Amino acid sequence: MTNEIVIAGDVMFRPRFDNVSRDCERLMERVVELTHQGQLQRQEGKSLFDLYIKDAERRLIDAFFARELFEEIETHYCYTFEIAFSWPHADMRSDLEKLISAGQGQRAIRIWRHYLALIKQHYWELIAARNRGFKKAPHLNESEAEQRVDWDRWTGRVPEYKADLLAMMDTAKECFERAGASPAQFERLASERDEVAAEERRGPSGKVDPRKIDEDVFWEIVGLADADGLGGQVEQLVERLAGFKATSIKSFDTLLQEKCALAYREDVWALAYLLNDGCSDDDFEGFRSWLLLQGRDVFEAVLTDPDAFPVSRFQGKAGSAMDLRMAPMQAFEMRQGKALSRKAVKVPNVDLVEFNDTELADRFPRVSSELARIR
């Protein structure tokens, strides 16, 4: 079994086989480096991705399969896969079938559930916006007429989006059948499909949780360790939060914003910068949401000492965690049938700058050492 991946001809790449997403990033960096060195040639009208990276990534993931690194493959698709509001790409669907053939059907089911959860969250946001009706946003520079055109275009996508989502759920069901899903898993998927078809999310069932949401209850709601990936975790959080009174959901939303603001710090930004090999504003928002989803102990420990960050738990850029910010709004809509009027929490004024490797290594010696070991 070779430890190298062919890029082109006799040009090779040596993965570390620690994390699919990180190895994909290393592969891209290697291709760019080799191109600058003249070992790989550019072609007019073709990107480096099309010339070298796409096929090499496919061989890389196949090598993970050959080593039976199934957990790493599941993590790759459940944490770093970018949602494009459309069908899963062909390689992902092929890999789901490979997991099933390898006796890893439950992993394939969890990946599908994660993907559908993210797609559905955007679908319900679209439905809610349409039901609320158009309202001019005073903070935008566009005129009311321009905003109206954008809103009509966006909410007009409901039929198309709905048809795609229903078809995806039917395809997921076929995958569930091949993967050996349980009756409960089939029942849940069918129930969710009915909701999408009706364009109406079922309201919370059972008795209303009468508790006020304080710090302890907030973290209890966030701590859903049994969910399928980040998408599933946020989806379950919405369902659980919708079981509370409207006033409590508002309290949760305020606490959520306050927690995100607490983590809006220069040292936490530097930590995210180190972990992600750079950090955009969206990356930082996703990272802070992901940090909250790790629970109270991890969140508070990192705020006390960012160098105490549990490196082994971070699986790459966690953009899908950003949907956490919408969870209270969706829960409120389920409970009350109308939009949550959000009270914005002020974010600290922090100068978010770029860092070099030496600065980060000096600042986070433990995290840097751990990253060097696993990367």
Secondary structure as UniProt FT lines:
FT   STRAND          5..8
FT   TURN            9..10
FT   STRAND          11..13
FT   HELIX           20..36
FT   TURN            37..38
FT   TURN            44..45
FT   HELIX           49..53
FT   HELIX           54..66
FT   TURN            67..68
FT   HELIX           70..79
FT   HELIX           90..101
FT   TURN            102..103
FT   HELIX           105..132
FT   TURN            138..139
FT   HELIX           144..155
FT   TURN            156..157
FT   HELIX           158..179
FT   HELIX           183..198
FT   HELIX           215..222
FT   TURN            225..226
FT   HELIX           229..241
FT   TURN            242..243
FT   HELIX           246..262
FT   HELIX           266..276
FT   HELIX           281..293
FT   HELIX           296..304
FT   HELIX           306..308
FT   HELIX           311..313
FT   HELIX           319..326
FT   HELIX           327..336
FT   HELIX           357..363
FT   HELIX           365..374
//
